[in-house]
Amino acid sequence: MNSPLTISDAQTILNGFICTDVTPNISEQEKVDIQTALLLLNRESEYQMIGICADSMEEALTGLKDYLKAFEYDINVEDNTLESLSGAVYLKFNGRSQTFYISP
């Protein structure tokens, strides 16, 4: 996007990823637009609720760490004791309480 991104623009960009089973092929410019949209909405909100669907627990935790770093949360994910899960998982992070859980 060449013009300044609005909150409405950012929401429109990200709405394409709600309840998708397969991630579409994304161009380098679309990646930049998605990152810009996420960072804008992060700045304009009080806190974030992050949901991550992943093929493994390790992948979900790596994704969470990346989001937390980008959104400037100071949370050590390793401080949370989690039961080990195998297979696909859903991870939910609550930015208000700064806690998360993971389930099959």
N, C-alpha and C positions, 0 to 999 in steps of 0.2 A: 504494500500500500504506500503510495507516494504522499498522500495528504495525512495530516494528523489524525490519529485513530480516536474515534469517540467510544464512549462506553457501549453504546448501541452497536457500533461496528464490531467491537471486541466480542460482545455476546453472540452476535450473528456468526462470527468466525468459529467460536467454540461450540455453538449449538450443533454443528455438524458431527460432533464426537459423542453426543449423548446417546447412550444405549446402542452402541455399534458393536457388532460381533467381530468385524474385520476392519483393521485400520487401512484406509485407502492409501494408494501411492501418493506421496506428498513431495512437491518440488521444494527446492532450497528456498525459494521466495515464500512459499506457503509456510515452511518451518519458521522463518523469520516472523511472518505475520502472526502465527500462533504464539510464539514466544512473546511478542510485543503485546498481544491481547491478554495473555496470562499476567504479565507484569503490570499492565495498566489496571486490570481488575483487582489484582492484589493490592496495589497502592490505594485504590478507591474503596476498599472494603475494610471492615473492622477486623475480620478474621476469615480464615478459609476452612471449608470442609472439603477434604480431598478423598476421592474414591479411586482406588487402583485395582483393576482386574489384571492378573498376571498368570503366567503359566507355572510359576513356582513362588514359594515364599521368598527365596533369595532375590528373585527378580522384583517382587513387590517392594521389598525393603530397600533395594537399590533405588527404585523409582521414588519412594518416599524421601530418601536422603537427598536425592537430586532436587525434588520440589522444595523441601525445607531449606536447602542451601539457597536456591534461587529466590525464595520468598523471605529470606533473612530471619528464619526462626533459629533460635539457639537451643536445639534439642539434640541430645545424644540418643539415637535410636537404640543403640546397644544397651542402654540402661534399662530397657524394658525386657522383662523375662517373658518369652513367648513359647508356647508349646510348639514343637516342630510339626509342620504339616507337609505332606507330600502332595504333588499334583497342583492343579489350578487353584488359585486363592483370590479372595477379595479382601483388600485392606482399606479401612476407613480411618481417616485422621480428622480429629476435631480440633480446629485451631483455637477455639475459645478455651477449652480445658487442656489443650496441648497433649492429648492422649490419642492412642490409636489401638485398634484391635484388628485381628486377622482371622478369617474363617475360610473353610473350604468352599 
